[in-house]
Amino acid sequence: MAHLREYDVVRVIRLAQAVRPFDGTERIRRPPKVGDVATICHEYNPEDPTAMVAVEMVDDDGFTVWVADFERTELEFVRRP
């Protein structure tokens, strides 16, 4: 598995927490779900491969569907820009 880093596109492959705090654009936001494809927007500790990351999913118009913290083990690498 590639070391996930900021700006990587990832897929949610599991949810360690079924209910987690998240935010998003009003009227568009929803909780993350398995299969969502999103982008890592922040690494809390880039030197630690087990540290949490903030991930954001946007819609086709650029509005935030959700932004939430994830364990890297919940994510699958898709591509690097």
C-alpha positions as CSV (number, residue, x, y, z in Angstrom):
1,M,0.0,0.0,0.0
2,A,1.3,3.4,-0.9
3,H,1.9,5.8,2.0
4,L,-1.1,8.1,1.8
5,R,-0.3,11.8,1.7
6,E,-1.9,15.2,1.3
7,Y,-3.8,15.6,-2.0
8,D,-4.0,11.9,-2.7
9,V,-7.4,10.8,-4.1
10,V,-8.7,7.9,-1.9
11,R,-11.7,5.6,-1.7
12,V,-13.4,4.9,1.7
13,I,-13.2,1.1,2.1
14,R,-14.5,0.8,5.6
15,L,-15.9,2.9,8.4
16,A,-14.2,2.3,11.8
17,Q,-16.8,4.6,13.3
18,A,-20.3,4.2,11.9
19,V,-21.1,7.7,13.2
20,R,-18.4,10.3,13.1
21,P,-18.3,14.1,13.2
22,F,-18.4,15.6,9.7
23,D,-19.1,18.9,8.0
24,G,-20.2,20.0,4.6
25,T,-22.1,22.6,2.5
26,E,-25.6,23.1,3.8
27,R,-28.3,21.2,1.9
28,I,-25.7,19.0,0.2
29,R,-23.8,17.5,3.2
30,R,-24.2,13.9,4.2
31,P,-22.1,11.5,6.2
32,P,-19.3,9.6,4.5
33,K,-20.0,6.1,3.3
34,V,-18.1,3.1,2.0
35,G,-17.3,3.6,-1.7
36,D,-17.0,7.4,-1.6
37,V,-14.0,8.9,-3.5
38,A,-12.5,11.9,-1.9
39,T,-9.2,13.8,-1.4
40,I,-6.9,14.0,1.6
41,C,-6.9,17.7,2.5
42,H,-4.7,17.5,5.6
43,E,-2.2,15.2,7.3
44,Y,-2.2,15.8,11.0
45,N,1.3,14.2,11.3
46,P,2.9,13.5,7.9
47,E,5.8,11.7,9.6
48,D,3.5,9.1,11.2
49,P,2.0,6.6,8.7
50,T,-0.7,5.8,11.3
51,A,-1.8,9.4,12.0
52,M,-5.3,10.5,11.2
53,V,-6.0,12.5,8.0
54,A,-8.7,15.0,7.1
55,V,-10.6,13.9,3.9
56,E,-13.0,16.0,1.8
57,M,-15.5,14.9,-0.8
58,V,-16.9,17.5,-3.2
59,D,-19.7,17.3,-5.8
60,D,-19.4,18.1,-9.5
61,D,-20.0,21.8,-8.7
62,G,-17.2,22.0,-6.1
63,F,-19.5,22.0,-3.0
64,T,-18.3,20.0,0.0
65,V,-20.4,16.9,0.4
66,W,-18.5,16.0,3.6
67,V,-15.2,16.6,5.3
68,A,-14.2,14.3,8.1
69,D,-11.2,12.7,9.9
70,F,-10.2,9.2,9.0
71,E,-7.7,6.5,10.0
72,R,-5.6,5.7,7.0
73,T,-6.6,2.1,7.3
74,E,-10.2,3.1,6.3
75,L,-8.9,4.4,3.0
76,E,-7.7,2.9,-0.3
77,F,-5.3,4.8,-2.6
78,V,-6.8,5.7,-5.9
79,R,-4.4,8.1,-7.5
80,R,-1.9,10.9,-6.9
81,P,-2.4,14.2,-8.7
